[in-house]
């Protein structure tokens, strides 16, 4: 992820800047669009989001 100064709305843990307790995990967080179907990218976002959320819930 980039940074708030560069126009991003989420950090590396998918937290929305300025909103406590809200995460965004969809294709809208992808900075540069791929030149193919977005499905593969959406699956990668989902996998990473699952990993991040599980780590936070388990306290890792």
Secondary structure, DSSP 8 states (H G I E B T S, - for coil): ---GGGT-SB-TT-BBTT-TT-B--SGGG-SS--SS-THHHHHHHHHHHHHHHHHHHHT-
